[in-house]
Amino acid sequence: MRTWADDLRRLCDALGLHKPVVLGSSFGGNVARTYAALFPGHPGGVILANTTGGHQDQQRVIEAFGRLGGPEAAAVAQHTYADETGDNQAEFNRVCYPLYSSTPGWAEESRQFAARMIKSMDVGLHYYSHEVPSFDPWSVIGAVRCPVLVLAGEDDPVCPLPVVEELASQLPAETTRLVRLPGARHTIFRDRPDLAFPAVKSFVSQVRGSEPAS
């Protein structure tokens, strides 16, 4: 995670981006929040979208899938968390992945999206068995200094709202804004574009407006 955060900093520098506003969605939010903590003077602002910022709460995720998809979805989510081989991933994609969005057409689109993914199960299993136990991104959360916008789907089964609210509470209150999106699940920009995009636009404008004139 720290390597990815440093890669993000180096990418911005290579592109000549001074005080960038970085948006991290889902797992990307873990990277963006870690970047903001490890390099607190680098970002102009960070947007954490449909993410817990690296915190794991498996029980709440299992319960959330159960609320949306019933006992089968809860059981599949639980088995996937307990699976150390990756053998349950196909069943998770079949039962739980279609629950990521509340909008029509997502079930078919999600199957097409999954088919296009380039995946390495070995890399994923290595990350969760070695990296996750060795580094908690929340352990450095107190170092974040830039403005932060947190976007949370109220019905997100992957990043349950109570966990995201806890994430927001750990960030500096005076520079952090939490926007809850009613009816949105994990795909917040698909489910509630009417709320998510204006929130991003407003945040970026505020960050840019607060920068000193060059």
Secondary structure, DSSP 8 states (H G I E B T S, - for coil): -HHHHHHHHHHHHHTT-SS-EEEEETHHHHHHHHHHHHSTTS-SEEEEES--TT---HHHHHHHHHHHHHHHHHHHHHHHHH-SSSTTHHHHHHHTGGGG--STTHHHHHHHHHHH----HHHHHHIIIIIHHH--GGGGGGG--S-EEEEEETT-SSS-HHHHHHHHHHS-GGGEEEEEETT--S-HHHH-HHHHHHHHHHHHHHHHHHS---
